[in-house]
Amino acid sequence: MARFYDIHPVDPQPRLVSQVVDVLRSGGLIATPTDACYALGAQLGNAEAKQRIIDIRGLDDKHHFTLLCHDFAQLGQLVQLDNAVFRAVKAATPGPYTFILAATPEVPRKLLHPKKKTVGVRIPDHRITQALLTELGEPMLSSTLLLPDDDEPLVQGWEIKERLDHLVEGVLDGDMTGCDPTTVVDFSQGYPEVVRVGSGDPAPFR
C-alpha cells in the first residue's frame, strides 16, 4: 500500500521530503507532482523500478526515459551540448520542457534509447520536485504518469493513490501541478525538432 504524503506546495516540509527520498534510496517508486503533470520517479540506477515504470505505463523499448535534474550544471553532466544547443536549452530552463540529447558516459546504459543512445533531460520549475532533487543529491529517473488506457495524465493525488495503491510506494500531493505533459524537443540531430507539444511553448524551437 502506497503512503500518501501531503506536502506544502510552496514550502515543502523537510521532514516529509526526507522521508520520500528515503523511499527512493531504498528502491521505492513514487508518484510526484511537477510543473508539467504527475510523474513516476525512482533513483537513477534502480533497474527494477525502471521495469516497474515500463509495466505500469505499458511502454515499449522506444520510450525515452527522462532524468529530472536540479540545475543546469547537473544536466550538463548527463548530455552532450554544443554552444548553440547549450544556449537554447539554458534559455528554456527551468520549465516544462524535456530535451532529447546524446548521453554522456555518466548515464547508465540501460536508460539510453537502444539505437540512438540518447536520453531525455529536464529541469522542473516546481518547488516540491526541486526539494526532492536537492535532498536526493542526484538526478531522478522519471516518466509521465500516463496510464495505458487513459488519454490524459493523472493530475490528482487522491486518484493516483486509489489507482496505483499497490504499484508504487509513495504518492505526493502538493495540490499544485500542471495538467499537460512537457513539450519534448529532440536535439539529437543537432537542430531542434518538436516531437510533442505540451505545457511548454514550442515557438522558440520552431
DRENSE-817408 format. One record per residue (C-alpha): x, y, z; residue number from 1; residue in three letters. Coordinates in steps of 0.001 Angstrom, whole numbers, plus 500000, padded with zeros to 6 digits. Each point is the difference from the previous one (the first is absolute). Example, Ala and Ser with C-alpha at 12.3 -4.5 7.8 and 13.67 -1.06 7.14 Angstrom:
[[512300,495500,507800],1,ALA] [[501370,503440,499340],2,SER] 
This chain:
[[500000,500000,500000],1,MET] [[501362,503389,498998],2,ALA] [[500637,502639,502629],3,ARG] [[498292,503342,499340],4,PHE] [[502137,503106,500620],5,TYR] [[498142,503311,500337],6,ASP] [[502795,502441,499168],7,ILE] [[499738,503787,500021],8,HIS] [[500256,501272,496396],9,PRO] [[501948,503182,500829],10,VAL] [[502018,499004,503062],11,ASP] [[500462,496184,499905],12,PRO] [[500484,498558,503487],13,GLN] [[503620,498769,500296],14,PRO] [[498914,497049,502165],15,ARG] [[497608,498703,497324],16,LEU] [[502460,500680,497174],17,VAL] [[502622,497988,501881],18,SER] [[497534,497131,500483],19,GLN] [[499212,499901,496273],20,VAL] [[503693,499995,499098],21,VAL] [[500508,497096,502418],22,ASP] [[497340,498128,498010],23,VAL] [[501900,500699,496781],24,LEU] [[503344,498951,501487],25,ARG] [[498490,496750,501260],26,SER] [[498903,499078,496482],27,GLY] [[496469,501392,500077],28,GLY] [[497939,501551,497231],29,LEU] [[498083,503239,500555],30,ILE] [[497406,502145,498243],31,ALA] [[500892,503677,500294],32,THR] [[498513,503254,498691],33,PRO] [[502099,502116,497654],34,THR] [[499569,503257,498116],35,ASP] [[498636,497993,497045],36,ALA] [[497932,497179,501509],37,CYS] [[500502,497062,502343],38,TYR] [[502973,497742,499347],39,ALA] [[501201,496649,501229],40,LEU] [[503399,500337,501647],41,GLY] [[502797,497695,501113],42,ALA] [[503678,500091,500841],43,GLN] [[502241,500225,496941],44,LEU] [[501572,496544,500116],45,GLY] [[496890,498098,501101],46,ASN] [[499509,497469,497186],47,ALA] [[497082,498306,501768],48,GLU] [[498130,503296,500364],49,ALA] [[500632,500754,496324],50,LYS] [[498348,496703,499077],51,GLN] [[497098,500781,502306],52,ARG] [[499493,503327,498197],53,ILE] [[500001,498137,496681],54,ILE] [[497401,497555,501321],55,ASP] [[497758,502683,501548],56,ILE] [[500025,502119,496864],57,ARG] [[500075,497199,497426],58,GLY] [[503089,501451,498302],59,LEU] [[502067,498548,497177],60,ASP] [[503767,500110,499516],61,ASP] [[499789,503213,497949],62,LYS] [[498970,502052,503013],63,HIS] [[502321,502783,501096],64,HIS] [[500303,500118,503768],65,PHE] [[500544,503421,501504],66,THR] [[502563,500972,502604],67,LEU] [[498766,502782,502270],68,LEU] [[502888,502307,500890],69,CYS] [[500366,502538,502789],70,HIS] [[501855,502553,497906],71,ASP] [[501799,500580,496728],72,PHE] [[503373,498902,501383],73,ALA] [[498529,496600,500820],74,GLN] [[498280,499760,496620],75,LEU] [[503239,500836,498206],76,GLY] [[501696,496944,501500],77,GLN] [[497447,497673,498404],78,LEU] [[499737,501183,496396],79,VAL] [[502201,501385,497248],80,GLN] [[499431,503691,499269],81,LEU] [[501624,502107,497311],82,ASP] [[499863,503786,500333],83,ASN] [[496801,500532,498012],84,ALA] [[498104,497241,501803],85,VAL] [[501374,501191,503333],86,PHE] [[498548,503479,499464],87,ARG] [[496614,498703,498839],88,ALA] [[499582,497561,502882],89,VAL] [[501328,502443,502591],90,LYS] [[497474,502638,498909],91,ALA] [[497085,497603,500539],92,ALA] [[500972,498631,503399],93,THR] [[498665,499549,502554],94,PRO] [[496643,499298,498426],95,GLY] [[497598,497424,498524],96,PRO] [[502306,498760,497231],97,TYR] [[501722,496670,499427],98,THR] [[503087,500018,497774],99,PHE] [[501211,496889,498197],100,ILE] [[503749,500037,499601],101,LEU] [[502958,497661,499553],102,ALA] [[500947,498628,503396],103,ALA] [[503374,500139,501700],104,THR] [[501606,496973,501693],105,PRO] [[498499,501250,503288],106,GLU] [[496620,498549,498968],107,VAL] [[499468,496270,500636],108,PRO] [[499803,498155,496681],109,ARG] [[496687,498395,500912],110,LYS] [[498371,503440,500031],111,LEU] [[501072,500889,496466],112,LEU] [[497903,499682,496870],113,HIS] [[501223,496638,498628],114,PRO] [[500844,501323,496525],115,LYS] [[500586,503730,500366],116,LYS] [[501883,499902,503346],117,LYS] [[498043,503056,501065],118,THR] [[498133,500920,503161],119,VAL] [[497449,502595,501041],120,GLY] [[500997,502652,502534],121,VAL] [[498172,502863,501639],122,ARG] [[500129,502489,502873],123,ILE] [[496556,500387,501593],124,PRO] [[498752,503347,501257],125,ASP] [[498160,498515,502979],126,HIS] [[500861,500406,503666],127,ARG] [[499125,496493,501143],128,ILE] [[501939,498347,497178],129,THR] [[502948,502297,500576],130,GLN] [[499951,499242,503732],131,ALA] [[500128,496270,499245],132,LEU] [[502890,500438,497569],133,LEU] [[501928,502134,502482],134,THR] [[499602,497418,502755],135,GLU] [[500724,497077,497653],136,LEU] [[503190,501637,498724],137,GLY] [[499796,498432,496549],138,GLU] [[497667,499928,496979],139,PRO] [[496800,497990,500303],140,MET] [[498705,497547,497420],141,LEU] [[496490,500973,498939],142,SER] [[497197,499426,497544],143,SER] [[496672,501774,499498],144,THR] [[497215,498366,502003],145,LEU] [[497821,499090,497028],146,LEU] [[498336,496613,500342],147,LEU] [[499459,497744,496961],148,PRO] [[496223,500446,499745],149,ASP] [[499951,503736,500818],150,ASP] [[500056,502864,497514],151,ASP] [[501377,502515,502512],152,GLU] [[502520,499805,502860],153,PRO] [[498754,499680,503571],154,LEU] [[500040,503307,501899],155,VAL] [[498277,499301,503336],156,GLN] [[501975,498458,502850],157,GLY] [[496992,498241,501540],158,TRP] [[499086,498371,496672],159,GLU] [[503566,498811,499501],160,ILE] [[499955,498509,503495],161,LYS] [[496825,498096,499151],162,GLU] [[501181,498706,496637],163,ARG] [[503656,499247,500789],164,LEU] [[499736,499109,503671],165,ASP] [[501721,496623,499608],166,HIS] [[502311,501007,497162],167,LEU] [[502025,502820,501588],168,VAL] [[501421,500623,503468],169,GLU] [[499149,503702,500285],170,GLY] [[497587,502589,498603],171,VAL] [[500727,503693,500555],172,LEU] [[497153,502486,500072],173,ASP] [[501054,503630,499793],174,GLY] [[496703,501342,498634],175,ASP] [[501899,501786,497212],176,MET] [[501032,498286,496797],177,THR] [[499717,500548,496289],178,GLY] [[497306,498281,497965],179,CYS] [[501960,499274,496826],180,ASP] [[503227,498057,499422],181,PRO] [[503173,501806,499015],182,THR] [[500737,501273,496540],183,THR] [[502658,497671,498600],184,VAL] [[502772,501398,497814],185,VAL] [[502400,497605,498277],186,ASP] [[503482,501469,499473],187,PHE] [[501663,496677,499205],188,SER] [[500593,500987,496340],189,GLN] [[501515,503351,500945],190,GLY] [[496878,502059,499363],191,TYR] [[496702,500294,501911],192,PRO] [[497081,497788,499008],193,GLU] [[496815,500340,502061],194,VAL] [[498744,496432,500368],195,VAL] [[497255,500704,502539],196,ARG] [[498196,503231,500742],197,VAL] [[499110,500249,503670],198,GLY] [[500012,502616,502714],199,SER] [[503143,501798,498776],200,GLY] [[499705,502515,497167],201,ASP] [[501472,498286,496903],202,PRO] [[500512,503273,498092],203,ALA] [[503677,500537,500976],204,PRO] [[500891,496627,498444],205,PHE] [[498202,500337,496682],206,ARG] 
